[in-house]
Amino acid sequence: MALRDEFTRSGARSALSQRFWGADMHYEVADLTWFKQAGMIGPFKSEKAAFSDRKFTNYPIVAITDFEKNPGDRMTLPFFNQFETDDASTNAVKYGTDTLVDSEQNFVFQNVDVYINLERTGAGWLGQTANYRAGINIKELGADGLRLWQVQRHDDSIFAALYNSYSTGVTSSATGGLAVTAITHPNIYPAGDAVSIGDLDSGDVLNAAFLENLQVEANTKNIPKCKFKGFDDVWPLLIHSYQWRTLRADQAFKSEIAQGDLRGADNRLFSNAVGMYAGILVMVVPGLNKIQTATNAEAGQKATNIRKAILLGANAAFYAVKQGGSRIIPRLENDYENKNGLAIQSIYGVAAAHWLLDDAGTTYMNQSSIICPTWAQNPKSAAA
């Protein structure tokens, strides 16, 4: 008994409904993120640099690519505290014939955990596209759309880590996230005379006076400055457009920018930033919600009028990306090849540099970033 072959033919059938077969396409997303374009992502230094001036690069975001991990694994970065001693300490400085034996300083280790997770999403469509009047390459459009989505996700994950200690997929309990508990940022410095985020009101805006105070706070907290091509050592401050509106209205800030303008448009004040004041490089982040609002728990009814700028020092976050772990994958055929789809995935993780100070895992220190909440109302709302 012979098997019967059946074929369905139609003059209107689109070639787009044919099944896509091809090799996996690898895609490097880090080079297209806003942080990379702004010059904020640099490589992780090797152990050979341990006795140089700094173990890591002076970039705010340290990229780690030389590792092999599975999704969900945790990478622990151990570091020890800088040695400090004085005449009054138990392990004191010794002079003359005083014995140093058994009075040496102890190594005090602190850890930063970077959780590595698999993140993916897909786009699907029906194979029949005969009603379109022009040729549309659904596969190409789908792949480009997914790549753009992934770049945005990596950017969002870096911001999420700076605010909440880890990338989004690590702290999320939904859709397969690792559900790791977020860490409250140890350094919160509100604008004006506010002591906490809930104290902020319409007078506590981003202005030159706040930048001057923030410079003092950064020095007090020992936040190391970053090196940018074309700049002196600076602290980049990432702000929202609403915050930029109040800073731009400040007369002292405008005078500083005007003096820079007299030295020519190529002055470093106008490269990759909107201005520099008191050693702080001000950078406006595109988009509405990258720079987060306050939560209701922090500020109640005032939460939506507050934006939390971020001052970054060197090594503020660790960004681990598995080489070759980002790729586009075609969907297996189903419904007789009538349903098609592509998915994109990447294996990565981001963690803020919150150093664990105790074995119980409850006390953290951060010497690389400061969250800077200010009043930053939507100008439409402010005018109402």
N, C-alpha and C positions, 0 to 999 in steps of 0.2 A: 504494500500500500504506500503510495507516494504522498509526501507532505505537500500541502497546497500553499503556494506563495501568494500573498495578497499585496497589492500595491494601490495606494490611493494617489491619484493624480489630479492636479488642478492647475489651470493656467495662472491663477492668482496666487499660488503658493509662493511664499517669500523664501529666498535663500537664507534669510536670517534664522529660520526655524531649524536649520541643520545643527546637529550636535557639534559643540566646540571641543576639539581635542588639541592638546598642546602641552608643552613643558611648563613647569612652575615658573612663575616670574618673580624674581627677587627684587625687592625695592628697599632702598635705604631712606628711611623717613627722617632721620635725625638732621640731615643737611637742609631740610626744608622747613623745620620748625621755626617759630618766631625767635626762640632763644638762640638758635644757631645763627639765624640771619642777623641778629643783633650782636653777635660776637661773644655770647655768654657761655658757650659750651666748649670745654677743652679736654684734652686727654688726661688719663690717669697716669701719674708717674710711676716708674718702676721702683723696686726696692733699692736699686743702685743709687737712687737720689736721696736715700734716707738721711745722709749726713750733709746734704747741701742746705741751702738757705730755707727751702720749704720742701716737704715731702710731696705735696701735690702742686698742681699748677695753680696760678692765681686767677683762674676762671671761677665764676659763681657756681656753674654746674659742671661737675666732674663726670666725664663719660667713661664707663667701664665696658669694654667689648671683649676683652681677652679672658673668657671664662666659658665653661660648659656646665649648664644647669638645666634641669627639667622644670616644666611649669609647676609653680607652687613651692619651689625650693627657696631656702633663705640663705642669702650671702651675708656673713658677718664680717665687718671691717673692724678689727681691733686696733686701738691706738693707746698710747700711754701719755699721761699728763706731762707737761713741761716741768722739769725739775726746778723747784724753788726752795730756797732755804735762807735763813738769816741767823744772826747770833743768838736770837731768843728761842729758836726752835729746838725740838728734841734732837733732831739730826742736824746739829748746828755746823756752821762753818768753823773749821779748826785752824788755829794759828799756832805758830811756834812749835813746841814739842807735844801739843795735845794729841792724843791718840785718835785716829780716824776709824780704826777697826771697830766693827759693830755699831758704828754711828752713820753708816752710809744711808743715802736716801733710798727709799723703796720705790719700785715701779708701781704706779697706779694706772690700771688699765680701764679703758672705757670702750664701749662697743656701739656701732651703728649697724642695724640690720636692714638689708635691702632685700625685700621679698620679690621673687621673680614669678610672674604669672603669665599665662597664655590669654591673650585678648583677641577676639575675632568678631566679625559681623559679616553679613552677606546681603546680596541683592538678587532677587529672583524675578522672572518674567515669563509669560507664556510665549511659546514659539511662534504663534501666528501673528505676524505684524503686517499683513497685506493691506490694511486700511490706510497705512501711512503713504502720503503722496510723494515723499522723497526718501532716498536711501538713508537709513540710519544704522550705524554700526553699534548695536546694543552692547556687544561684548566690550568694545573699546570704551564706550561711554561709561559702562558699569565699572570697568577697571580703573578709569581715571577718577570716577566719583569715590570709589573705595579708598584709593590712595590718598585723596584729599581728606577724606574722613579720618584716616589713620594718622596723618600728620597733625590734624587738629586734636585728636585724642592724646597724642604724645605731649603736645603743648599743654592741654588741659590737665594731664597727669602730673606734669612738672609743677604747675600752679597748685594743684590739689596737695601735692607733697609739701610744698612750702607752707601751706596753711595747716594741713592736717596730718603731716608727718609721712604719709605714704601716697602712692598713686591710687587712682580711683578704684581699680579692680581689686586692690589689696584690702581696702577698708570696707568695700561693699559686700553685703551679705546676699544680694540678689544675683540671679543668673550666674551662679558658680563662683562668685568672688571669694576671697580667702577669709574675709570677715575679721581681719586683724584690727585690734582696737587702736583708734587714732590717738595721737599724743597731742595734748594741748601745748601750743607754742609757749616756751618759757619767757620769751621777750615780747611784751606788748607795751607800746609806748604811744598813748593817745595824744592828740594835738591839744594846744591851748592849756588851760588850767585843769583839764579833766584828769582824774585819777584812774578811771576805768572807762571802758567803752560806753557803759550806760550813762556816764556823766556828760558825754559830748552833747553840745547844742550848736545852734547856728553860728556862734562866734568862734567855734573851735575848728577853723578851716586850715587847709594847707597854704602856708604863706612863708615868707622869708624868715620870720621869727621862729617858726617851727623848724625850718631846715637848720637854723643855727643851733637850736636846742638839740635837734636830732644828731648833729655832728658831735656834740658833747656826749650824748648817750652812747653813740657808736664807739667813741674812744674809751669811755668808761667800761663798756662791755667787751673791750678788746676785739672788736669786729675787724678782721684783717681786710685791707683794701684790695680791690681787684685791679688787674692790669688790662687795659684795652689798647688796641693799636691806635696810635694817634693821641692818646690821652696820658695825663699823669695818673698816678695811682688814685683811684676814686672808689666811692661807694655808689653803685647804681641804685636808684630809687624808682621802682615800677609803680606808676600811678594810673588812675582812671581819668577819662576825659573830663568828668565832673570836677575832679580835684585840680586838673590842669587849668580849668576855668578860673578857680579862685586864686591859684598861684600866679597866673598871668596878670591878674588885676592888682597884684601887690607892687607898690611903687619901688621898693628896694630891689625886688627881683628884676623889675623892668630896667632899672638903672644899670644893674650888673650886666644884663644882656646887651643893653645899648653900648656899654663900654667895650664889650666883646665885638660888637658889630663894627666899631670904628677900626678894629684891627683887620677887618676883611672877612668876607663870607666863608673863606676856607678855614677860619679859626676853628679850633677843635670844639668850641661851644656848640657848633652847628652841625656836628657829625654824629649821626645815629642817636641824637638826643634833642630835647627841646630846650635844654639849658643846663648850666652847671652853677651851683651856688654852695659855698662853704664846704667845698670838697665833695659834694653830692651831685652825681650825674642824674638828672631827671629824665625819665623815659616814659612816654605815654604808651600804654599797652592798647592795641586795637581791639575792638569788640566790646560788648556791653557788660559781660559778666566774668571776664577773666580775673579782674580785680574784684574780689568778693565784697558783698554787703555784710553788715553785721547780722547776727542771728537774733531772733526774737528773745532768746534767753539772755543775750548780751545787752540788748538795748530796747526791748519791748516795741512800743509803737514807733520809735525813732529809727528802727533797724534799717529800713530801706533808704534812709537819708545819710547813711554812713558807709564809706568805702574804706577798705583796709589795704593801704599801700604796703609795699614790701621793700625794705632796704636790704640789699644783698651784700655780703662780704665774700671773700674767696672761700670756695668749697662749701657753699651753702646747701647743696644737695648732690646726691650721687645718683647717676642715671645709667643703669645697667641695661645694655641692649645686646641680645644674642645675635652674633653675626650669622646671616642667612636665615634667621628666625622669622623674618618678615617676608611674606609671600602671598600671591594671589592663587587661589585654587579653584578649578572649575567644578561645578556640581555634577554628581553622577546622574546619568540619564534616568528619567522616570516618566510615567504617563506617555510611553511610546515617543520619547524625545520631544514632547510638546512643552514640557516645563524645563526651563533653563535657569542657570544661576551661577554667580561667582561669589567667592568669599575671600576675605583678606584676614590674615592673622599675623601677630607678632608676639614675640616672647621678650618681655622687658619688665623693668621695675624702677621706681624712683623713690628715694627716701631723703627726707631732710636730715641735716646733720645735728640730730638731737642725741647728745651723748648720755648714755645711761650711767648714773652716778652711784647706784646702789644695787645690790644683788636682788632685792625684792622687786625691782623693776618699776618703781613709782616716782623716782626723782630724776629729772633730766636737766641738762644744761645745753644751751646753744650759744656758740660764739661766732656764728656766721650769718645771722639774719635777724631782723627786727620787724614785727608787724606794726604798722603805723596807721591806726584808724583816725580818720578825720571826718568832719561834717562835709558832705559832698552831695548836695541836693540836685536833682534834675532841674535844669534851668526853667523848664516849662512849669514845674511845680512851684519853684521859687517865685515865679512871676505871678502865680495865681493868687 
